[in-house]
Amino acid sequence: MNILFFIVFAIICLQRIVELRIAKANEHYMKERGAIEFGQSHYPFIVLLHVSFLCSLFIEHYVKNASLNPLWILLLGFFLLLQIGRVWAIKSLGHFWNTKIIVLPDANLVKKGPYKWLPHPNYLIVALEIAVIPLIFQAYYTAVLFTILNMVMMFVRISAEEAALKSVYKDGGNLENSSL
C-alpha cells in the first residue's frame, strides 16, 4: 500500500471529524436562536454515502494495490485547491454552515465569498472531491460509482434545501448548509 494513500486518507477522515464537530456547534448556535431543521429524512443517507465512499476507497485501494495515477501530482494539487475552496465556503457561511439543512428565519442570506457567484459552492467542491480523490489512487470504480450516487443525492438535497429556503425566505436565496 502507498504511504501517500494513508496520509491523504487520514487527513480526509480527520477533516471530516473536525467538520462534524463544527457543524454540531453551529447547529446548537442556530437552534438556540430559533433555527428550523429541514430534510431530516434524507440526512442519514448522506452520512451513509460519505462513510461508504471512504470505505470503498480504502477497500478498492487495498484490493487493487494500484500505484499512483501517472497524473497524481496534478490531481493532488487540484484536491488541495479544493480544500482552500472548502475552507472559504465554510468560513463565508460562518455559523450558518452545517451538514444539515438548518435555516434561521429573519437572518440575511449569505451572499459573500463564493456564494456571490455560485448558489452551492460547497456541494460542487464535494462532488469534485468524490471524483478526484479516487483518481489519485486509480480507484476508478469508487470514482464512478460515488460520483453517480452523489449526483443523485445532491438532486434530493438541493431540492430540499431550496424548498426550505423558500418556505422561510421570500426570495429563496442561496444559503447553503452542507459539507460532508
N, CA, C and O of each residue as an XYZ file, in Angstrom:
720
protein
N       0.831     -1.190      0.000
C       0.000      0.000      0.000
C       0.874      1.251      0.000
O       1.995      1.260      0.508
N       0.338      2.259     -0.564
C       1.042      3.508     -0.764
C       0.955      4.390      0.490
O      -0.134      4.591      1.028
N       2.087      4.912      0.955
C       2.111      5.771      2.136
C       1.336      7.062      1.891
O       0.707      7.593      2.806
N       1.380      7.569      0.654
C       0.626      8.778      0.326
C      -0.869      8.525      0.508
O      -1.603      9.405      0.957
N      -1.313      7.325      0.158
C      -2.723      6.992      0.340
C      -3.102      7.134      1.816
O      -4.108      7.763      2.142
N      -2.307      6.558      2.696
C      -2.619      6.616      4.121
C      -2.607      8.046      4.644
O      -3.438      8.410      5.476
N      -1.683      8.846      4.169
C      -1.618     10.241      4.605
C      -2.864     10.995      4.150
O      -3.516     11.666      4.951
N      -3.191     10.884      2.867
C      -4.367     11.584      2.326
C      -5.640     11.057      2.981
O      -6.512     11.837      3.362
N      -5.747      9.750      3.113
C      -6.931      9.141      3.706
C      -7.103      9.610      5.159
O      -8.210      9.949      5.576
N      -6.020      9.627      5.914
C      -6.084     10.068      7.311
C      -6.470     11.543      7.397
O      -7.264     11.924      8.257
N      -5.922     12.365      6.526
C      -6.253     13.797      6.520
C      -7.735     13.995      6.212
O      -8.401     14.804      6.857
N      -8.246     13.264      5.237
C      -9.666     13.377      4.877
C     -10.542     12.959      6.059
O     -11.504     13.651      6.393
N     -10.217     11.846      6.684
C     -11.005     11.375      7.836
C     -10.957     12.389      8.973
O     -11.988     12.705      9.569
N      -9.776     12.897      9.274
C      -9.633     13.894     10.328
C     -10.407     15.168      9.985
O     -11.078     15.749     10.838
N     -10.305     15.585      8.750
C     -11.018     16.773      8.302
C     -12.526     16.602      8.479
O     -13.202     17.520      8.945
N     -13.050     15.450      8.115
C     -14.491     15.201      8.245
C     -14.915     15.212      9.714
O     -15.985     15.723     10.046
N     -14.092     14.656     10.585
C     -14.410     14.652     12.020
C     -14.439     16.083     12.564
O     -15.343     16.448     13.316
N     -13.454     16.880     12.182
C     -13.422     18.288     12.619
C     -14.647     19.025     12.087
O     -15.268     19.803     12.812
N     -14.993     18.787     10.835
C     -16.155     19.456     10.252
C     -17.443     19.045     10.948
O     -18.333     19.876     11.129
N     -17.562     17.792     11.340
C     -18.756     17.356     12.062
C     -18.855     18.046     13.423
O     -19.954     18.365     13.877
N     -17.733     18.272     14.063
C     -17.741     18.995     15.352
C     -18.143     20.458     15.144
O     -18.901     21.015     15.938
N     -17.636     21.070     14.084
C     -18.029     22.449     13.763
C     -19.525     22.500     13.466
O     -20.230     23.390     13.941
N     -20.000     21.547     12.684
C     -21.418     21.503     12.331
C     -22.296     21.360     13.567
O     -23.334     22.014     13.676
N     -21.882     20.510     14.493
C     -22.654     20.311     15.730
C     -22.707     21.598     16.535
O     -23.763     21.963     17.052
N     -21.575     22.289     16.647
C     -21.550     23.567     17.369
C     -22.427     24.602     16.664
O     -23.153     25.351     17.318
N     -22.362     24.645     15.345
C     -23.192     25.579     14.587
C     -24.674     25.231     14.716
O     -25.517     26.124     14.803
N     -24.991     23.941     14.727
C     -26.386     23.516     14.907
C     -26.909     24.023     16.253
O     -28.008     24.572     16.335
N     -26.126     23.838     17.285
C     -26.513     24.290     18.625
C     -26.715     25.819     18.625
O     -27.716     26.319     19.138
N     -25.768     26.536     18.051
C     -25.837     28.001     17.969
C     -27.110     28.448     17.246
O     -27.825     29.334     17.713
N     -27.374     27.827     16.111
C     -28.528     28.229     15.301
C     -29.854     27.883     15.988
O     -30.776     28.698     16.004
N     -29.946     26.696     16.543
C     -31.207     26.283     17.166
C     -31.506     27.095     18.423
O     -32.672     27.314     18.752
N     -30.473     27.540     19.125
C     -30.684     28.435     20.266
C     -31.330     29.745     19.835
O     -31.970     30.420     20.641
N     -31.166     30.099     18.581
C     -31.700     31.355     18.052
C     -32.979     31.147     17.247
O     -33.443     32.062     16.568
N     -33.546     29.947     17.323
C     -34.836     29.689     16.684
C     -34.764     29.094     15.294
O     -35.756     29.119     14.565
N     -33.620     28.560     14.909
C     -33.488     27.956     13.574
C     -34.352     26.702     13.466
O     -34.654     26.041     14.460
N     -34.734     26.401     12.243
C     -35.586     25.263     11.932
C     -34.782     24.284     11.082
O     -34.086     24.683     10.147
N     -34.884     23.004     11.415
C     -34.188     21.969     10.644
C     -35.146     21.353      9.625
O     -36.308     21.076      9.923
N     -34.630     21.150      8.429
C     -35.380     20.535      7.340
C     -34.588     19.344      6.801
O     -33.397     19.210      7.079
N     -35.241     18.492      6.041
C     -34.557     17.414      5.326
C     -34.016     16.304      6.194
O     -33.067     15.623      5.804
N     -34.596     16.107      7.362
C     -34.084     15.079      8.267
C     -34.179     13.680      7.667
O     -33.359     12.819      7.987
N     -35.163     13.438      6.807
C     -35.363     12.075      6.289
C     -34.226     11.623      5.376
O     -33.924     10.430      5.324
N     -33.593     12.539      4.659
C     -32.517     12.122      3.751
C     -31.122     12.244      4.370
O     -30.155     11.735      3.803
N     -31.005     12.896      5.499
C     -29.693     13.108      6.108
C     -28.937     11.807      6.405
O     -27.740     11.732      6.127
N     -29.594     10.783      6.959
C     -28.846      9.529      7.198
C     -28.262      8.932      5.913
O     -27.226      8.268      5.952
N     -28.917      9.164      4.790
C     -28.402      8.654      3.519
C     -27.158      9.419      3.063
O     -26.271      8.853      2.424
N     -27.103     10.702      3.395
C     -25.904     11.483      3.095
C     -24.729     10.956      3.914
O     -23.628     10.780      3.393
N     -24.971     10.707      5.194
C     -23.923     10.163      6.058
C     -23.474      8.802      5.519
O     -22.277      8.534      5.415
N     -24.431      7.955      5.183
C     -24.120      6.630      4.639
C     -23.305      6.741      3.350
O     -22.354      5.986      3.150
N     -23.669      7.666      2.490
C     -22.944      7.871      1.231
C     -21.485      8.211      1.499
O     -20.590      7.641      0.876
N     -21.241      9.130      2.417
C     -19.877      9.582      2.666
C     -19.039      8.546      3.405
O     -17.850      8.394      3.123
N     -19.642      7.840      4.338
C     -18.924      6.767      5.021
C     -18.619      5.641      4.033
O     -17.514      5.098      4.027
N     -19.594      5.295      3.204
C     -19.394      4.243      2.194
C     -18.337      4.637      1.176
O     -17.572      3.792      0.713
N     -18.294      5.910      0.829
C     -17.272      6.398     -0.088
C     -15.881      6.126      0.478
O     -15.014      5.595     -0.216
N     -15.676      6.493      1.736
C     -14.364      6.282      2.355
C     -14.032      4.789      2.450
O     -12.898      4.381      2.202
N     -15.022      3.989      2.807
C     -14.799      2.528      2.888
C     -14.468      1.958      1.516
O     -13.546      1.153      1.382
N     -15.208      2.367      0.508
C     -14.969      1.885     -0.848
C     -13.585      2.292     -1.344
O     -12.878      1.490     -1.954
N     -13.211      3.515     -1.086
C     -11.891      3.999     -1.480
C     -10.799      3.149     -0.828
O      -9.857      2.716     -1.492
N     -10.938      2.918      0.466
C      -9.949      2.124      1.192
C      -9.897      0.691      0.651
O      -8.816      0.160      0.394
N     -11.054      0.076      0.482
C     -11.107     -1.322      0.022
C     -10.570     -1.453     -1.394
O      -9.781     -2.353     -1.684
N     -10.997     -0.555     -2.277
C     -10.511     -0.647     -3.659
C      -9.000     -0.466     -3.719
O      -8.315     -1.183     -4.449
N      -8.488      0.475     -2.966
C      -7.040      0.681     -2.963
C      -6.320     -0.550     -2.406
O      -5.291     -0.972     -2.935
N      -6.869     -1.117     -1.339
C      -6.253     -2.285     -0.713
C      -6.288     -3.502     -1.650
O      -5.281     -4.191     -1.816
N      -7.444     -3.759     -2.255
C      -7.609     -4.940     -3.115
C      -6.771     -4.822     -4.388
O      -6.085     -5.767     -4.778
N      -6.831     -3.674     -5.021
C      -6.109     -3.494     -6.286
C      -4.623     -3.248     -6.070
O      -3.803     -3.573     -6.929
N      -4.275     -2.671     -4.917
C      -2.895     -2.309     -4.637
C      -2.270     -1.578     -5.835
O      -1.130     -1.825     -6.226
N      -3.067     -0.681     -6.385
C      -2.641      0.051     -7.579
C      -1.609      1.110     -7.224
O      -1.558      1.611     -6.100
N      -0.810      1.425     -8.191
C       0.154      2.507     -7.996
C      -0.578      3.841     -8.163
O      -1.763      3.884     -8.493
N       0.141      4.892     -7.933
C      -0.447      6.217     -8.115
C      -0.755      6.463     -9.583
O      -0.079      5.946    -10.472
N      -1.773      7.250     -9.816
C      -2.113      7.682    -11.159
C      -0.906      8.430    -11.739
O      -0.254      9.185    -11.017
N      -0.599      8.238    -13.017
C       0.520      8.975    -13.607
C       0.380     10.502    -13.468
O       1.372     11.231    -13.488
N      -0.856     10.964    -13.330
C      -1.111     12.397    -13.153
C      -1.383     12.755    -11.692
O      -2.005     13.778    -11.405
N      -0.917     11.918    -10.781
C      -1.262     12.080     -9.368
C      -0.883     13.437     -8.807
O      -1.618     13.990     -7.988
N       0.231     13.979     -9.224
C       0.673     15.259     -8.666
C      -0.299     16.377     -9.051
O      -0.574     17.264     -8.243
N      -0.817     16.336    -10.276
C      -1.808     17.332    -10.704
C      -3.135     17.130     -9.964
O      -3.765     18.091     -9.523
N      -3.542     15.875     -9.839
C      -4.787     15.565     -9.136
C      -4.694     15.941     -7.658
O      -5.646     16.474     -7.088
N      -3.560     15.668     -7.047
C      -3.367     16.038     -5.648
C      -3.361     17.557     -5.496
O      -3.934     18.091     -4.546
N      -2.722     18.243     -6.419
C      -2.739     19.710     -6.402
C      -4.146     20.261     -6.527
O      -4.507     21.222     -5.846
N      -4.950     19.648     -7.406
C      -6.345     20.060     -7.567
C      -7.121     19.792     -6.277
O      -7.921     20.624     -5.848
N      -6.885     18.638     -5.662
C      -7.528     18.314     -4.384
C      -7.174     19.374     -3.333
O      -8.046     19.809     -2.581
N      -5.922     19.788     -3.276
C      -5.511     20.800     -2.304
C      -6.185     22.144     -2.586
O      -6.554     22.861     -1.655
N      -6.345     22.484     -3.860
C      -7.089     23.704     -4.213
C      -8.548     23.601     -3.773
O      -9.138     24.579     -3.314
N      -9.119     22.410     -3.919
C     -10.491     22.203     -3.463
C     -10.601     22.425     -1.949
O     -11.627     22.908     -1.469
N      -9.556     22.078     -1.203
C      -9.593     22.273      0.246
C      -9.594     23.758      0.594
O     -10.223     24.172      1.568
N      -8.899     24.549     -0.194
C      -8.936     26.002      0.006
C     -10.351     26.506     -0.257
O     -10.872     27.333      0.491
N     -10.969     26.003     -1.326
C     -12.355     26.367     -1.627
C     -13.315     25.930     -0.528
O     -14.246     26.659     -0.186
N     -13.090     24.743      0.023
C     -13.932     24.221      1.106
C     -13.866     25.146      2.324
O     -14.897     25.513      2.888
N     -12.650     25.519      2.725
C     -12.478     26.398      3.880
C     -13.113     27.753      3.604
O     -13.748     28.330      4.487
N     -12.950     28.263      2.398
C     -13.538     29.551      2.016
C     -15.062     29.494      2.120
O     -15.683     30.416      2.649
N     -15.658     28.422      1.620
C     -17.115     28.274      1.678
C     -17.594     28.188      3.124
O     -18.573     28.835      3.496
N     -16.914     27.398      3.929
C     -17.311     27.227      5.331
C     -17.152     28.543      6.092
O     -18.049     28.945      6.834
N     -16.028     29.206      5.911
C     -15.785     30.489      6.586
C     -16.797     31.550      6.147
O     -17.243     32.362      6.958
N     -17.152     31.540      4.871
C     -18.109     32.528      4.357
C     -19.477     32.379      5.010
O     -20.160     33.373      5.255
N     -19.877     31.146      5.293
C     -21.172     30.914      5.934
C     -21.121     31.110      7.443
O     -22.145     31.388      8.068
N     -19.946     30.966      8.027
C     -19.830     31.141      9.475
C     -20.752     30.188     10.221
O     -20.744     28.984      9.964
N     -21.552     30.723     11.148
C     -22.451     29.886     11.957
C     -23.564     29.250     11.118
O     -24.219     28.316     11.580
N     -23.784     29.733      9.914
C     -24.829     29.159      9.061
C     -24.386     27.850      8.408
O     -25.225     27.092      7.922
N     -23.086     27.577      8.388
C     -22.608     26.349      7.747
C     -22.971     25.142      8.591
O     -22.813     25.150      9.812
N     -23.458     24.105      7.925
C     -23.807     22.887      8.626
C     -23.879     21.736      7.643
O     -23.969     21.937      6.432
N     -23.837     20.528      8.179
C     -24.026     19.339      7.341
C     -25.503     19.026      7.190
O     -25.889     18.195      6.368
N     -26.327     19.691      7.984
C     -27.780     19.533      7.920
C     -28.372     20.790      7.304
O     -27.690     21.802      7.144
N     -29.643     20.709      6.965
C     -30.343     21.900      6.467
C     -30.983     22.562      7.678
O     -32.006     22.104      8.187
N     -30.372     23.634      8.125
C     -30.849     24.377      9.291
C     -30.958     25.837      8.871
O     -29.969     26.473      8.506
N     -32.177     26.351      8.929
C     -32.455     27.701      8.432
C     -32.941     28.573      9.585
O     -33.823     28.183     10.350
N     -32.356     29.742      9.693
C     -32.716     30.702     10.728
C     -33.630     31.768     10.120
O     -33.181     32.587      9.318
N     -34.910     31.758     10.500
C     -35.818     32.791      9.985
C     -35.313     34.187     10.359
O     -34.699     34.378     11.409
N     -35.573     35.124      9.511
C     -35.213     36.535      9.708
C     -33.724     36.820      9.577
O     -33.307     37.966      9.741
N     -32.918     35.816      9.287
C     -31.491     36.068      9.057
C     -31.302     36.490      7.603
O     -32.090     36.130      6.728
N     -30.254     37.250      7.368
C     -29.927     37.616      5.997
C     -29.241     36.446      5.311
O     -28.423     35.754      5.916
N     -29.573     36.234      4.070
C     -28.916     35.184      3.309
C     -27.461     35.551      3.054
O     -27.138     36.719      2.834
N     -26.605     34.577      3.083
C     -25.184     34.798      2.864
C     -24.946     34.996      1.367
O     -25.296     34.147      0.548
N     -24.353     36.118      1.036
C     -24.066     36.439     -0.365
C     -22.633     36.930     -0.495
O     -22.339     37.819     -1.293
N     -21.741     36.339      0.302
C     -20.335     36.732      0.237
C     -19.486     35.509     -0.070
O     -19.975     34.381     -0.123
N     -18.190     35.769     -0.271
C     -17.297     34.657     -0.607
C     -17.747     33.999     -1.907
O     -18.192     34.687     -2.825
N     -17.636     32.676     -1.994
C     -18.029     32.003     -3.239
C     -19.541     32.054     -3.476
O     -20.005     31.777     -4.582
N     -20.307     32.409     -2.442
C     -21.763     32.481     -2.565
C     -22.208     33.702     -3.370
O     -23.386     33.825     -3.703
N     -21.281     34.601     -3.682
C     -21.571     35.711     -4.591
C     -21.833     35.180     -6.002
O     -22.642     35.734     -6.746
N     -21.137     34.103     -6.354
C     -21.158     33.615     -7.731
C     -21.888     32.293     -7.924
O     -22.447     32.034     -8.990
N     -21.880     31.462     -6.895
C     -22.488     30.138     -7.003
C     -23.493     29.926     -5.881
O     -23.236     30.320     -4.743
N     -24.636     29.310     -6.181
C     -25.604     29.070     -5.113
C     -25.167     27.969     -4.144
O     -25.550     28.007     -2.974
N     -24.388     27.004     -4.589
C     -23.992     25.870     -3.740
C     -22.531     25.490     -3.977
O     -22.256     24.385     -4.445
N     -21.592     26.382     -3.663
C     -20.182     26.060     -3.948
C     -19.659     24.854     -3.177
O     -18.837     24.101     -3.701
N     -20.117     24.657     -1.950
C     -19.614     23.524     -1.174
C     -20.038     22.198     -1.793
O     -19.273     21.235     -1.777
N     -21.243     22.140     -2.336
C     -21.697     20.912     -2.994
C     -20.847     20.626     -4.234
O     -20.528     19.471     -4.517
N     -20.490     21.655     -4.956
C     -19.622     21.477     -6.114
C     -18.251     20.962     -5.681
O     -17.686     20.071     -6.316
N     -17.729     21.522     -4.612
C     -16.423     21.088     -4.095
C     -16.473     19.621     -3.689
O     -15.576     18.852     -4.035
N     -17.502     19.230     -2.966
C     -17.638     17.837     -2.532
C     -17.754     16.910     -3.743
O     -17.143     15.842     -3.764
N     -18.524     17.308     -4.740
C     -18.678     16.489     -5.951
C     -17.327     16.295     -6.643
O     -17.003     15.193     -7.085
N     -16.558     17.353     -6.732
C     -15.238     17.248     -7.356
C     -14.286     16.394     -6.521
O     -13.490     15.632     -7.071
N     -14.365     16.517     -5.209
C     -13.532     15.680     -4.336
C     -13.850     14.199     -4.531
O     -12.950     13.365     -4.626
N     -15.133     13.891     -4.589
C     -15.547     12.490     -4.735
C     -15.023     11.905     -6.046
O     -14.783     10.700     -6.131
N     -14.847     12.720     -7.040
C     -14.276     12.249     -8.307
C     -12.747     12.217     -8.258
O     -12.130     11.255     -8.717
N     -12.143     13.254     -7.708
C     -10.690     13.426     -7.784
C      -9.915     12.522     -6.824
O      -8.909     11.928     -7.210
N     -10.370     12.418     -5.595
C      -9.617     11.638     -4.602
C      -9.359     10.209     -5.093
O      -8.211      9.765     -5.068
N     -10.382      9.478     -5.535
C     -10.109      8.114     -6.010
C      -9.206      8.075     -7.245
O      -8.434      7.132     -7.421
N      -9.301      9.093     -8.094
C      -8.475      9.106     -9.296
C      -6.988      9.196     -8.967
O      -6.156      8.661     -9.700
N      -6.652      9.866     -7.873
C      -5.246      9.959     -7.470
C      -4.660      8.561     -7.300
O      -3.504      8.311     -7.641
N      -5.481      7.652     -6.764
C      -5.014      6.310     -6.414
C      -5.549      5.223     -7.362
O      -5.514      4.036     -7.039
N      -6.036      5.639     -8.514
C      -6.559      4.743     -9.549
C      -7.697      3.859     -9.034
O      -7.822      2.703     -9.436
N      -8.508      4.400     -8.160
C      -9.694      3.702     -7.643
C     -10.884      4.115     -8.513
O     -11.770      4.848     -8.072
N     -10.883      3.635     -9.737
C     -11.849      4.083    -10.741
C     -13.281      3.653    -10.431
O     -14.216      4.403    -10.710
N     -13.470      2.478     -9.868
C     -14.830      2.036     -9.522
C     -15.446      2.971     -8.482
O     -16.605      3.370     -8.594
N     -14.663      3.305     -7.489
C     -15.137      4.220     -6.450
C     -15.438      5.587     -7.057
O     -16.462      6.191     -6.738
N     -14.580      6.069     -7.907
C     -14.784      7.387     -8.530
C     -16.095      7.438     -9.302
O     -16.878      8.376     -9.147
N     -16.331      6.439    -10.125
C     -17.531      6.442    -10.968
C     -18.789      6.212    -10.131
O     -19.752      6.973    -10.225
N     -18.774      5.167     -9.319
C     -19.960      4.818     -8.535
C     -20.390      5.954     -7.617
O     -21.568      6.310     -7.581
N     -19.445      6.527     -6.876
C     -19.824      7.543     -5.900
C     -20.061      8.910     -6.531
O     -20.753      9.744     -5.947
N     -19.509      9.149     -7.690
C     -19.875     10.378     -8.410
C     -21.345     10.308     -8.810
O     -22.077     11.288     -8.673
N     -21.769      9.164     -9.297
C     -23.179      8.984     -9.684
C     -24.085      9.046     -8.455
O     -25.093      9.753     -8.462
N     -23.733      8.310     -7.402
C     -24.551      8.319     -6.188
C     -24.634      9.715     -5.579
O     -25.694     10.125     -5.105
N     -23.530     10.439     -5.589
C     -23.534     11.796     -5.053
C     -24.415     12.721     -5.897
O     -25.106     13.579     -5.348
N     -24.399     12.560     -7.201
C     -25.265     13.377     -8.057
C     -26.736     13.150     -7.715
O     -27.512     14.101     -7.624
N     -27.110     11.902     -7.528
C     -28.494     11.591     -7.153
C     -28.817     12.217     -5.793
O     -29.864     12.841     -5.622
N     -27.916     12.045     -4.842
C     -28.141     12.601     -3.505
C     -28.210     14.120     -3.536
O     -29.019     14.709     -2.819
N     -27.391     14.759     -4.340
C     -27.421     16.222     -4.415
C     -28.708     16.726     -5.055
O     -29.176     17.816     -4.726
N     -29.277     15.955     -5.954
C     -30.579     16.333     -6.519
C     -31.608     16.388     -5.395
O     -32.385     17.339     -5.303
N     -31.610     15.371     -4.545
C     -32.531     15.330     -3.404
C     -32.208     16.454     -2.427
O     -33.100     17.178     -1.986
N     -30.947     16.593     -2.095
C     -30.508     17.558     -1.085
C     -30.775     19.000     -1.503
O     -31.338     19.780     -0.734
N     -30.376     19.348     -2.704
C     -30.550     20.734     -3.152
C     -32.029     21.066     -3.284
O     -32.437     22.184     -2.968
N     -32.839     20.122     -3.743
C     -34.287     20.352     -3.818
C     -34.861     20.621     -2.432
O     -35.660     21.541     -2.256
N     -34.460     19.823     -1.452
C     -34.943     20.010     -0.076
C     -34.454     21.338      0.493
O     -35.195     22.037      1.184
N     -33.221     21.673      0.200
C     -32.672     22.919      0.720
C     -33.353     24.133      0.111
O     -33.694     25.082      0.818
N     -33.548     24.103     -1.188
C     -34.224     25.218     -1.852
C     -35.662     25.363     -1.351
O     -36.137     26.481     -1.150
N     -36.352     24.249     -1.151
C     -37.718     24.298     -0.616
C     -37.721     24.879      0.792
O     -38.598     25.673      1.133
N     -36.746     24.491      1.614
C     -36.649     25.025      2.971
C     -36.417     26.529      2.948
O     -37.047     27.275      3.697
N     -35.520     26.965      2.094
C     -35.228     28.395      1.999
C     -36.448     29.176      1.521
O     -36.754     30.249      2.041
N     -37.131     28.633      0.537
C     -38.322     29.322      0.014
C     -39.438     29.374      1.038
O     -40.242     30.306      1.028
N     -39.499     28.384      1.928
C     -40.553     28.394      2.945
C     -40.258     29.414      4.048
O     -41.169     29.849      4.752
N     -38.989     29.795      4.199
C     -38.605     30.715      5.261
C     -38.326     32.116      4.730
O     -38.687     33.106      5.366
N     -37.685     32.204      3.568
C     -37.319     33.492      2.989
C     -38.188     33.784      1.782
O     -38.521     32.886      1.009
N     -38.551     35.044      1.631
C     -39.387     35.428      0.496
C     -38.701     35.212     -0.847
O     -39.341     34.823     -1.824
N     -37.376     35.470     -0.891
C     -36.671     35.390     -2.176
C     -35.903     34.084     -2.356
O     -35.096     33.976     -3.279
N     -36.134     33.093     -1.500
C     -35.402     31.827     -1.658
C     -33.977     32.004     -1.210
O     -33.658     31.790     -0.041
N     -33.129     32.388     -2.113
C     -31.763     32.704     -1.756
C     -30.773     31.587     -2.020
O     -31.070     30.615     -2.714
N     -29.598     31.749     -1.452
C     -28.562     30.764     -1.719
C     -27.803     30.338     -0.471
O     -26.623     29.998     -0.552
N     -28.458     30.351      0.665
C     -27.809     29.869      1.877
C     -27.635     28.376      1.753
O     -28.617     27.638      1.662
N     -26.395     27.922      1.748
C     -26.096     26.504      1.562
C     -25.547     25.948      2.848
O     -24.721     26.584      3.501
N     -25.991     24.780      3.215
C     -25.681     24.253      4.530
C     -24.995     22.904      4.528
O     -25.167     22.180      5.509
N     -24.245     22.499      3.540
C     -23.663     21.160      3.630
C     -22.189     21.134      3.272
O     -21.747     21.945      2.458
N     -21.404     20.215      3.862
C     -20.023     19.970      3.575
C     -19.630     18.523      3.624
O     -18.514     18.265      3.173
N     -20.350     17.534      4.092
C     -19.960     16.144      4.201
C     -19.371     15.611      2.955
O     -18.993     14.441      2.902
